[in-house]
Amino acid sequence: MMEVHDYTFLFGIGLFFAFMDAYGIGANDVANAFATSVGSGSITLSQALIIACFCEFGGAFLLGANTSETIKSGIIDSKLYAANPEILMLTMVCSLIGSSTWVLFATSRGWPVSTTHAIVGAITGAGISAFGVDGIQWSGITKIVLSWVISPLVAGLVCSIIFVFTKYVVLNHDDSFRRGLIAIPAYFGVALMVDVFYIIFKGAPNSSLKDASTNIGIPVGIAVGVGLIVFLWCFFFLRPFLRRKIQDNEDLRWFHVFYIPFVGKREKAPIHEEEVSHNEKGIEAGDTTSAEGQADPSLVKLEAGEKTLFQKIKSKVFYGLHQEINTKQDESTNTVHANAIKFDSDTERLFSAVQVISACFTSFAHGSNDVANAIGPLATIYYIWENANIDVKKAPVPLWILAFGGVAIDLGLMTYGYHVMRTLGNKMTYMSPTRGFSAEMGTSITILTCSKLSLPVSSTHCITGATTAIGLLSGGGFKSLNWRLLLGVFVSWILTLPAAGLTSGIIFAFVSRSPQLL
């Protein structure tokens, strides 16, 4: 009979592989959530990391409870483990090993796979290895699989509606910039309205409004009120700020947006003067090139040798932040981009602002659904180790586990996320701020809706479905998509469930059925 704090080694192994799984979520799932924003140039990789730190945690805390329950106890029949809780611990440890192994391998290849697929497949594989097919709640699996098929189609449809509306109402007109200035406040208002509605209606912790019997008019009224306030602020503050910043080319800083009606006209210094000044400063600071324009090997070697241990560690840790995401070196990518229609550059810059909000929205939605993939199994392992029983449904996820998973997710995005960002950023199709905004809004609305229905849908499927829809609507039809890359992504989707399940199942069988030294 298991006692409290027995099998501490399993808890330790579970901690390590939960960290690796969360690291993979950051490098793959969170990366594909930000790929369109970074790929279109609206935000940098560093800014994406900052947004993820806050929005991922917000989504997980406010909207992640239902999905965590599905991952913790909605896949396997926990009653079969009542007599031996340590077997459920081992099942979850093997699941984390199988999931993290596949996700990290796929990430190294640049494949945007679903961590939801991976963890569900891994738990299923370990569960079958433990008790056969009777150990799995197949009704729950069927519900999840159907959501995987539906989510990319729904995300693509919602994304298409947003992009087609923007294209014909704003982008295709000669005065697209003026129309964009009118549309931006409306988009901001709608984005915040939908976000607030889901926070209230799905239910923040300890909120009486999350009860299904509550009058839906209350969350709708609050959301509409917030959306209207945001619309008015954007119309009277953000709109004139963007017009002066982009069209009039005034030298405005970001904080001027909060009191722009009281800011006088500001002139922007000529670009060539700034470049000359920058070059002069660079020469004064020290130039390592020779007169012929070639680097002096001795000076380069000297500079490389001057790095301290801290600088070397820092360069390794932040290596991923300095990688080029928007690469156009291969011929197939250039061909796909050439087939896409390009719109007015100033109008596209307008939508860079609203895409920052949609990036936050997508990150928030992702946190509500996918963070549970790593912390759900770890929470189960910790609860059994701490209580020596299987009543995991009663156990809320401890705050330290949320923080543990959050740190791993941020590290994954920061150090390894550039692989997947290159794939979805601009290799699959041409991505601009208007296209990226449409894809992110379609994705986030789909994820939040499915999260409300307790469906652990794949954000990877949603964003890929939205990106595919954008490519088909970009002007070149089928020629605006990189079909070879898309086929590779589809194959990786198919392989994810059996690969993770087979890995975890084999490991469980090997550990549980091996000879024991008594």
Stockholm file with secondary structure:
# STOCKHOLM 1.0

chainA/1-518         MMEVHDYTFLFGIGLFFAFMDAYGIGANDVANAFATSVGSGSITLSQALIIACFCEFGGAFLLGANTSETIKSGIIDSKLYAANPEILMLTMVCSLIGSSTWVLFATSRGWPVSTTHAIVGAITGAGISAFGVDGIQWSGITKIVLSWVISPLVAGLVCSIIFVFTKYVVLNHDDSFRRGLIAIPAYFGVALMVDVFYIIFKGAPNSSLKDASTNIGIPVGIAVGVGLIVFLWCFFFLRPFLRRKIQDNEDLRWFHVFYIPFVGKREKAPIHEEEVSHNEKGIEAGDTTSAEGQADPSLVKLEAGEKTLFQKIKSKVFYGLHQEINTKQDESTNTVHANAIKFDSDTERLFSAVQVISACFTSFAHGSNDVANAIGPLATIYYIWENANIDVKKAPVPLWILAFGGVAIDLGLMTYGYHVMRTLGNKMTYMSPTRGFSAEMGTSITILTCSKLSLPVSSTHCITGATTAIGLLSGGGFKSLNWRLLLGVFVSWILTLPAAGLTSGIIFAFVSRSPQLL
#=GR chainA/1-518 SS CCCTTCCHHHHHHHHHHHHHHHHHHIIIIIHHHHHHHHHTTSSCHHHHHHHHHHHHHHHHHHHCHHHHHHHHHSSBCGGGGTTCHHHHHHHHHHHHHHHHHHHHHHHHTTCCCCHHHHHHHHHHHHHHHHHGGGGBCHHHHHHHHHHHHHHHHHHHHHHHHHHHHHIIIIITSTTHHHHHHHHHHHHHHHHHHHHHHHHHHHCCTTCGGGSTTSCTHHHHHHHHHHHHHHHHHIIIIIHHHHIIIIISCCCCCGGGGGGGGGCCCCCCCCHHHHHHHHHHHHHHHCCCBCTTSCBCHHHHHHHHHTCCHHHHHHHHHTGGGGSCCSCCCSHHHHHHHHTSCCCCHHHHHHHHHHHHHHHHHHHHHHHHHTTHHHHHHHHHHHHHHHHSSCCGGGCCCCHHHHHHHHHHHHHHHHHHTHHHHHIIIIISSCCCHHHHHHHHHHHHHHHHHHHHTTCCCCHHHHHHHHHHHHHHTSSSGGGGSCHHHHHHHHHHHHHHHHHHHHHHHHHHHHHHTSCCCC
#=GC SS_cons         CCCTTCCHHHHHHHHHHHHHHHHHHIIIIIHHHHHHHHHTTSSCHHHHHHHHHHHHHHHHHHHCHHHHHHHHHSSBCGGGGTTCHHHHHHHHHHHHHHHHHHHHHHHHTTCCCCHHHHHHHHHHHHHHHHHGGGGBCHHHHHHHHHHHHHHHHHHHHHHHHHHHHHIIIIITSTTHHHHHHHHHHHHHHHHHHHHHHHHHHHCCTTCGGGSTTSCTHHHHHHHHHHHHHHHHHIIIIIHHHHIIIIISCCCCCGGGGGGGGGCCCCCCCCHHHHHHHHHHHHHHHCCCBCTTSCBCHHHHHHHHHTCCHHHHHHHHHTGGGGSCCSCCCSHHHHHHHHTSCCCCHHHHHHHHHHHHHHHHHHHHHHHHHTTHHHHHHHHHHHHHHHHSSCCGGGCCCCHHHHHHHHHHHHHHHHHHTHHHHHIIIIISSCCCHHHHHHHHHHHHHHHHHHHHTTCCCCHHHHHHHHHHHHHHTSSSGGGGSCHHHHHHHHHHHHHHHHHHHHHHHHHHHHHHTSCCCC
//
